[in-house]
Every structure is written in C-alpha cells, then in structure tokens.
Amino acid sequence: MKRYVLGIGLAAIIAIAVLAQAGFGIKNGFFGNDSHEKMKNMQRLLRHAKNMRARAMYRNLLEMDREEGILSYENGAFYVNDIPLYVGDAWWLNHTIRSDYDGDGEYELIWNELNGLIGSNVVINGRYDDGAIIVSHINGMFFRMPVIATFVSLNGEIKKVNQSYFIDEYKIILPNRMARSDYDGDGKLERMHMELDGLVGSNVTIDGYIFNDKIRPLHINGIAC
C-alpha cells in the first residue's frame, strides 16, 4: 500500500508565493501605515494559507492508501481482501448519504448504501491504520475525512478561557462564520463566537464529534450548527 504524507509547510509556502504574485507583498501587505489594515492583511493571509492546505489535502486524498476487491460483511464489520474497513460509528451510518454508492438510483442511509455494495468489486481509498483502512472514498466518490472520531452528547456549563470556549473540559471548535440560528436567544443572528458569548455561564447541551479533547459541535441545545 502506498503511504502519503501531506506537506503542510509546503502548502503554506505556496500560499505566500501566490499572494506575492498577486501583489500582496511584505512591503505593502504588512508594513502599511494603518495597524488595523495590517491586522486585516495578516488574517487574510492566514485564511488563504488555511484554504490552500485544505485544498491540497482534498486534492491528494486519492493518493493515500488504496485497496481494490470484493466488499464483504462479517461479524459487524465491512472488509475488502480480508482487510477491515472503518466506515464510521452508528450515528454516522444512520444518516442519509450525499452520493449513490450502490447505483440503485436512490440516496439512502449510509448503512443501506454500503449493504447494496456487498458482493461487488469496489475501490477503497483512505488511510491504513492499525490493521484497518479508515475510508475516505468508495469508487472515487468522497465518503468522509479519513479520521476516527467519537460522537458524544455533553451537558454542562459553557466557560470562556482566553477567548476559547469549553464544556466539560472539552474545547469547542467553532466555524468562523455567521451563525445560522439564534443560539443564545437574544433575537439577533451574530457570528458563532458572539452567540457562544451569550451562552457563557449557562448550562447547554452540545453534541458532536470529539477530536483530541476538542468537540466540533453538530447541535447546540438541539439546534443544528
């Protein structure tokens, strides 16, 4: 199996080079007369570098580990060529998928889509880890990011420490965008961190995926993020 390591530093260098070609140089980008404008330029550069890294990662997912063979199911797990596949937890498998993997013309629960492929030849891409493949693509169609995550539901007080938000000692990872709903109930749609500011000190229920003592919320008090 082919192993692939993404060059994060290289992606950042490429991002800076692209900005330099666009005229966003050191002189006019960072050392202008207005400190607020300098900060905005720095934030713009960091966002661009982050986007470049994300694009590089998605672009190269098919260059990670690859296995082709007959999909089988045995003892609660899917296999290809006797290699177990990690396809997600029960919460994930009971959601409707975005692609028609089994080609029956319907968008079904992920579990049903995979069942529809049992006995057929499939091409699996992903990351080989500890004897299993964490699936990222099935037959070239994106399935999920190749990481193992645990879905949990937490209930507790929202705390704010050094501009970060926590619940039950888990750091809450927020998208950098406007909120889609009024989570704090103040009658205004604000940016996500402002909505969380309105919930600091109160007890809330947050569910989502845990990554290294961090939670990426899917719902706040039952409202989708």
BELKAUR-V596383 format. One record per residue. N is the residue number from 1. RES is the residue in one letter. BURIAL is I if it has 24 or more other ideal C-beta (glycine too) atoms within 12 Angstrom, else O. Layout:
N_RES_BURIAL / N_RES_BURIAL
//
This chain:
1_M_O / 2_K_O / 3_R_O / 4_Y_O / 5_V_O / 6_L_O / 7_G_O / 8_I_O / 9_G_O / 10_L_O / 11_A_I / 12_A_O / 13_I_O / 14_I_O / 15_A_I / 16_I_I / 17_A_O / 18_V_O / 19_L_I / 20_A_O / 21_Q_O / 22_A_O / 23_G_O / 24_F_O / 25_G_O / 26_I_O / 27_K_O / 28_N_O / 29_G_O / 30_F_O / 31_F_O / 32_G_O / 33_N_O / 34_D_O / 35_S_O / 36_H_O / 37_E_O / 38_K_O / 39_M_O / 40_K_O / 41_N_I / 42_M_O / 43_Q_O / 44_R_O / 45_L_I / 46_L_O / 47_R_O / 48_H_I / 49_A_I / 50_K_O / 51_N_O / 52_M_I / 53_R_I / 54_A_O / 55_R_O / 56_A_I / 57_M_I / 58_Y_O / 59_R_O / 60_N_I / 61_L_I / 62_L_I / 63_E_O / 64_M_I / 65_D_I / 66_R_I / 67_E_I / 68_E_O / 69_G_O / 70_I_O / 71_L_I / 72_S_O / 73_Y_O / 74_E_O / 75_N_O / 76_G_O / 77_A_O / 78_F_I / 79_Y_I / 80_V_I / 81_N_O / 82_D_O / 83_I_I / 84_P_I / 85_L_I / 86_Y_I / 87_V_I / 88_G_I / 89_D_O / 90_A_O / 91_W_O / 92_W_I / 93_L_I / 94_N_O / 95_H_O / 96_T_O / 97_I_I / 98_R_O / 99_S_O / 100_D_O / 101_Y_I / 102_D_I / 103_G_O / 104_D_O / 105_G_O / 106_E_O / 107_Y_O / 108_E_I / 109_L_O / 110_I_I / 111_W_I / 112_N_O / 113_E_I / 114_L_I / 115_N_O / 116_G_I / 117_L_I / 118_I_O / 119_G_O / 120_S_O / 121_N_O / 122_V_I / 123_V_I / 124_I_I / 125_N_I / 126_G_I / 127_R_I / 128_Y_I / 129_D_O / 130_D_O / 131_G_O / 132_A_I / 133_I_I / 134_I_I / 135_V_I / 136_S_I / 137_H_I / 138_I_I / 139_N_I / 140_G_O / 141_M_I / 142_F_O / 143_F_I / 144_R_I / 145_M_I / 146_P_I / 147_V_I / 148_I_I / 149_A_I / 150_T_O / 151_F_I / 152_V_I / 153_S_I / 154_L_I / 155_N_O / 156_G_O / 157_E_O / 158_I_I / 159_K_I / 160_K_O / 161_V_O / 162_N_O / 163_Q_O / 164_S_O / 165_Y_I / 166_F_I / 167_I_I / 168_D_O / 169_E_O / 170_Y_I / 171_K_I / 172_I_I / 173_I_I / 174_L_I / 175_P_O / 176_N_O / 177_R_O / 178_M_O / 179_A_I / 180_R_O / 181_S_O / 182_D_O / 183_Y_I / 184_D_I / 185_G_O / 186_D_O / 187_G_O / 188_K_O / 189_L_O / 190_E_O / 191_R_O / 192_M_I / 193_H_I / 194_M_O / 195_E_I / 196_L_I / 197_D_I / 198_G_I / 199_L_I / 200_V_I / 201_G_O / 202_S_O / 203_N_O / 204_V_I / 205_T_I / 206_I_I / 207_D_I / 208_G_I / 209_Y_I / 210_I_I / 211_F_O / 212_N_O / 213_D_O / 214_K_I / 215_I_I / 216_R_I / 217_P_I / 218_L_I / 219_H_I / 220_I_I / 221_N_I / 222_G_O / 223_I_O / 224_A_O / 225_C_I
//
